């Protein structure tokens, strides 16, 4: 069976806060095959951190569950799907608003979705109360073309 994607990975882990770094590093390693810039990689890692933290803090709140990540690469695009089977979000539109938080007592800034949306090209949120939340994010990795002058300098040993 041929996949429509160039590559795909799946990862599942317990909703423990120390697994957030594991998720970031794993996704970064997977996306590295697209040769992203340091800035693109930092954007992806930050968006993954925010989504995973939301699953742990909000999705599972006071209980333990499983966070799932699916990464897919096609052409020069990374698609990351992060999901939980936790509480779900009552009002997704409200949750997407900057500074909105249900956890002010935990010093949460309410900027998670805003950060994801600013660092990724596309963010979709699906949530059902009592069944969980799925966040799909996409980012196109832009290849920087090498200028003709740079190629000439390289051939002359200038770079």
N, C-alpha and C positions, 0 to 999 in steps of 0.2 A: 504494500500500500504506500503510495507516494504522498508525502505531505506537501501542502501548499507553502509551507515555511521552509526556509533554508536550514534552520536549526531550532530546537525546542528543548527546554529543560523544565523539570517539575521539582518542587521542594516543599516539604511539609515539616513543621516543627512545633513544639509546644509554645503556648502563648506566655513565655517567660521573657521579661524585659532584657535579660542578657542575650537573648537570641536575635535581638534587633541588629546588632553589629554583624552577626553571622549572616543574616539576610542581605545586608548591604554589600558585604564582601563577596558573597556568592553571586549576586546579580552583577556586580562590577566585573568579576572574573568572566562571567558569561558574555557580557556585552563587549568585553575587550577585543573580541574577534572582529568587531566592526572598526577598530582602531579609532575610538573617540578621542577628542581633545581632553585635556585635564578638566576643563570647565564643563564639558558635556558629561563626563564621568561623575563629577561632583554633583551636578544637577540631578542625575539619575539616582545616585546614592542618597541624596537628601530626600527626594520624592519617595523612594522606597522606605526610608526611615520613618517618614511621616505616616505613610499608609500602614506599616507594620505596627507602629506605636498606637495608632488609632484602633487597630484590631485588639491589641493587648489591653489598653486602658479603657476603651469604650465598649468594644464588642464583647469581651469576656468579663469585664469589670472585676467582680470578686470571685470568679471561678477560672478554672484552667480549661483551655480548649486547644484546637489545632489551627495554625495559620498556614495557608497554602499560597504558594507563589508559582505561577507559570510564566516562563519567559519565552518569547518567540522572536525570532529574527527573520526578516524577509527584506531582500534588497539591502538598503542602508537604514532600516527602521527597526527599533526595538519596541516590542509590545510586552508590557508587564501587567499581569493580572494577580492581584492580591486579594484573598478572600478569607472570611471567617464564617463560622456557623453560630455566631453569638446573638446578641440582643437585637441587632438591626438598628436602623436610624428612623426615628419617628417622622422627621421632616427634613428631607435631603436638601431642599432649597435653603432652609434656614441654617442647616449645618454648614453649608458652603459659604455663608456670609463671613467676611473677615471679622475676627474677634469674638465670634459666637463660640461659647463653650458650655458644656454641662458639667465641667469639672473645675470650676474656679477655685475650689478649695484645694486642688492639687497644683495650683499655680500653672494651669494650662493656658496658653495664649489664645487658643481659638483660631490659629492661623494654619492648621494642618492642610486643609483642602486648598486654601489660598496659595500656600507654598507649592503644593503639588501642581496646581494649575499654572503657576508662573514658571516652573522649571521644566514642565513637559509640554509637548505640542497639543496633546489631547488628553482629557481626563473624563471618564464616564463613571458614574456611581450608581449602582443598583443595590437597593436594600429592602428587605422585608422584615417587619417587626417579628421577633421571635425566631427567625430563620437565618439571619446574618446579612453580611454586606460583601459586595464584590466591587473592587475598584480596578478599572482598566485604564492604563496609561500608555501613551505612545510618544516616542521621540525619534525624530529623524536625525541621524548622525551625518553631519555635513562634511564631505570630503573637501579639503582645501586644495585647490588646484595649484600645481607648481608653476610659477611664472617662467616664461621663456628666459628672462635675464638670469634667474636663479639657476636654471639648467646650464646656461653658458658658463656662469661662474663656477659651478660644480665641476664642469668638464675641464676648466682651467686650473682647478685645485684651489680656488678662492674660498670655498666654503668647506 
